[in-house]
Amino acid sequence: MQWLNKVVDEVIKAHPEGEILIESGNSPSGTYHLGHLRELITCDAILIELKRRGKDARHVSYVDDLDALRRIPVNVPASFEKYLGRPLCDIPSPDAKAKSYAEFFLKDLVGATKSLAIDVEFIRSHKKYRAGFFVPAIEKALDHLKEVRSALEKISGRQLDENWSPIQILEKGYLKKRQFVSINTTAKTIEYSDKDGIIRATGYTKGEVKLDWRIDWPARWWLLDVSVEPFGRDHATKGGSYDTGAQIIKNVYKAKPPLPVPYDFVNLAGDTKKMSASKGTGLDAMGAVKVLPPEIVRFFMLRYPPSKRLYFEPVEGVSQLIDDFAALLAKPDKSKDEQQLVEICEHGINPTVSSVPFSQLVASYQAALKDPTVTMDIIKRSQGDKIPGPEQEIIQEQLAFVEQWLNKWAPDDVKFELAARPPAVSEPEREYLLALAQRIESAPADADGEWFHKAIYDLQQPSGLTPKQMFGVLYRVLIDKDSGPRAGWFLSILPRDWLVKRLRLEV
């Protein structure tokens, strides 16, 4: 966690006294995906470490719900095209239940942060603009247009045309780019040129005027007194929106920019492009936290520095991720960084990751016909009944995530159910199964997976079957599939009486 300690050291050095404000930002224009959680979790890690050091700190997430709808996401009806250009906060909810389009999408992000125990306050942009909070920022920006324009041109390296405008005007419910003419700070009005070149006036104290994005960002840094802000690497490019914002806050608002913490994207494994809410490419945030234990989502995001691109694999990757975290928990000689990582991952969370390998939980749960009580009996038997009481409670919690993973992400070759009845088999296969049943019937009570594995192979030569044929008929008889969990271990966890009867083709 060297990156985290470096960030916190720098923030404290820049703000030795008073409250330290951490800001994240988001736009409720479509479904939030797993990648959006990286920013929030990074902010929360900074907050936790600041508070651990005794600092007064808060995390706010700024919701850009006064932004205009620019494109229709794949999961929104095409009829919403009529709302293109309207503020997200003023568009009806796609399900007609939420207060607005913005709140419809935001509710899942809020729900995800609660599931992850992220300590954050969401601030709606439209409420700030319409309450007059941005009035001083609008006045300063428009009073220093020369400095604003200079910063945008020199830092970004692009020439603004003569029709460039620093503001958007709300006209008949739609946000329009209109050329600024003048401002009257006494009357709190702005004159602008409409699409026909006619000079018109409007107030700016109730959200009728919105600063353009590159000015809005530094304006709220100043108004909120933001100390540190993580943001996607696309904003951190040379001459990008952070650089122009930093220059504007210095030259126009006479304040310092927040400490930047750029982070790279989260991609699905095998995908070269970042997840996109509007295109529907990616795992939705709320769906992910229903499948992954909260400490695992945090672990995935925090075990590498923000500068590293992350790749998420929802099938094999989940098992490895959970087992990696379980191994870290069990490690007796954790380094200082490892201990810090564990503490932040588990902060405010009831543990839901046990020491039992994820693949074993998945197989045991299905072998128990998804009965948690029977699953626990199977696990205790396979572990030699050495699972302490507290961990048994953790396993019961973890099974809820196993169920979700099986329903949403698990591949078909991992999912199984015990076959309702044995299938037809050849005579050599039947003889092999009967011989195996006889051997298992006399097995020691504590026979483990290795014992069963050896019993299977010991019968290969007398049966005349190939290994592929032996394992194939076993899986067909037990789960009506050609393959399945490791055979020796799998046989060891099944109820002994049932297993013997099934191998005899009696049930």
Secondary structure as UniProt FT lines:
FT   HELIX           2..14
FT   STRAND          20..26
FT   TURN            28..29
FT   TURN            34..35
FT   HELIX           36..52
FT   TURN            53..54
FT   STRAND          57..63
FT   TURN            65..66
FT   TURN            74..75
FT   HELIX           78..83
FT   TURN            84..85
FT   HELIX           88..90
FT   TURN            94..95
FT   HELIX           101..115
FT   TURN            116..117
FT   STRAND          121..124
FT   HELIX           125..130
FT   TURN            131..134
FT   HELIX           135..143
FT   HELIX           145..156
FT   TURN            162..163
FT   STRAND          167..171
FT   TURN            172..173
FT   STRAND          174..177
FT   STRAND          179..184
FT   TURN            185..188
FT   STRAND          189..193
FT   TURN            195..196
FT   STRAND          199..203
FT   STRAND          209..211
FT   HELIX           213..224
FT   STRAND          228..232
FT   HELIX           233..235
FT   TURN            238..239
FT   HELIX           241..251
FT   STRAND          259..263
FT   STRAND          266..268
FT   TURN            269..270
FT   TURN            277..280
FT   HELIX           285..291
FT   HELIX           294..302
FT   TURN            306..307
FT   STRAND          310..312
FT   HELIX           316..330
FT   TURN            332..333
FT   HELIX           336..345
FT   TURN            346..348
FT   HELIX           358..367
FT   TURN            368..370
FT   HELIX           372..382
FT   TURN            383..385
FT   HELIX           389..408
FT   TURN            412..414
FT   HELIX           427..441
FT   TURN            445..446
FT   HELIX           449..458
FT   HELIX           460..463
FT   HELIX           467..479
FT   HELIX           487..493
FT   HELIX           496..503
FT   TURN            504..505
//
